[in-house]
Amino acid sequence: MTVDRDMAAARNDSTEEMRRLKTKYTGFEGVWLAMKVINVVCPNKSMFRQKIALFRNHSMYRKPQEAEVIV
């Protein structure tokens, strides 16, 4: 997933403000898995909505342990 960063939302052109905008949503970047999707359809109201439950598996980010060599 990538986060759409709106650089026009900057309060000013300072270096600190640009750094703040670049790092603001870094916690949301990466792999997300869809756990549940609920579709809400109301044809008489011309309404369609989706509720999506996402989760992260942080064990995917761990480096695999090196195999032990048995002599």
C-alpha positions as CSV (number, residue, x, y, z in Angstrom):
1,M,0.0,0.0,0.0
2,T,1.2,3.5,-0.7
3,V,0.0,6.6,1.0
4,D,-1.0,9.6,-1.1
5,R,0.8,12.5,0.4
6,D,-0.8,15.9,-0.4
7,M,2.2,18.3,-0.4
8,A,-0.3,21.2,-1.0
9,A,-1.4,20.7,2.6
10,A,1.9,22.1,3.8
11,R,1.6,25.1,6.1
12,N,4.9,26.6,4.8
13,D,7.8,25.6,2.6
14,S,10.3,25.0,5.4
15,T,12.5,21.9,5.5
16,E,10.9,20.7,8.8
17,E,7.4,20.9,7.4
18,M,8.3,18.9,4.3
19,R,10.0,16.3,6.5
20,R,6.9,16.1,8.7
21,L,4.6,15.5,5.7
22,K,6.9,12.8,4.3
23,T,7.0,10.9,7.5
24,K,3.4,11.5,8.7
25,Y,1.8,8.3,7.6
26,T,4.8,5.9,7.3
27,G,3.2,3.5,9.8
28,F,0.5,2.8,7.2
29,E,2.9,1.8,4.5
30,G,3.6,-1.8,3.7
31,V,1.7,-5.0,3.3
32,W,-1.9,-5.2,4.6
33,L,-4.1,-8.3,4.3
34,A,-7.8,-8.1,3.9
35,M,-9.6,-10.1,6.6
36,K,-13.2,-9.3,5.8
37,V,-15.1,-7.3,3.2
38,I,-18.8,-6.3,3.7
39,N,-20.7,-5.0,0.7
40,V,-23.8,-2.8,1.4
41,V,-26.0,-2.4,-1.6
42,C,-29.2,-0.4,-1.7
43,P,-30.5,-0.1,-5.3
44,N,-33.5,2.1,-4.4
45,K,-31.2,4.7,-2.8
46,S,-28.4,4.2,-5.5
47,M,-26.0,3.5,-2.7
48,F,-23.0,1.1,-2.7
49,R,-20.6,1.0,0.2
50,Q,-17.8,-1.4,1.3
51,K,-16.4,-1.9,4.8
52,I,-13.0,-3.5,4.7
53,A,-11.2,-4.9,7.7
54,L,-7.5,-5.0,7.2
55,F,-4.7,-6.4,9.4
56,R,-1.0,-6.7,9.4
57,N,1.2,-9.8,10.0
58,H,4.4,-8.4,11.5
59,S,6.0,-11.8,11.4
60,M,6.3,-11.3,7.6
61,Y,8.8,-8.5,8.2
62,R,11.2,-10.6,10.3
63,K,14.3,-11.9,8.7
64,P,14.5,-15.7,8.5
65,Q,16.9,-17.1,11.1
66,E,20.0,-18.6,9.6
67,A,20.0,-22.4,9.6
68,E,22.3,-24.0,12.0
69,V,25.1,-26.2,10.6
70,I,25.4,-29.5,12.4
71,V,28.7,-31.2,11.9
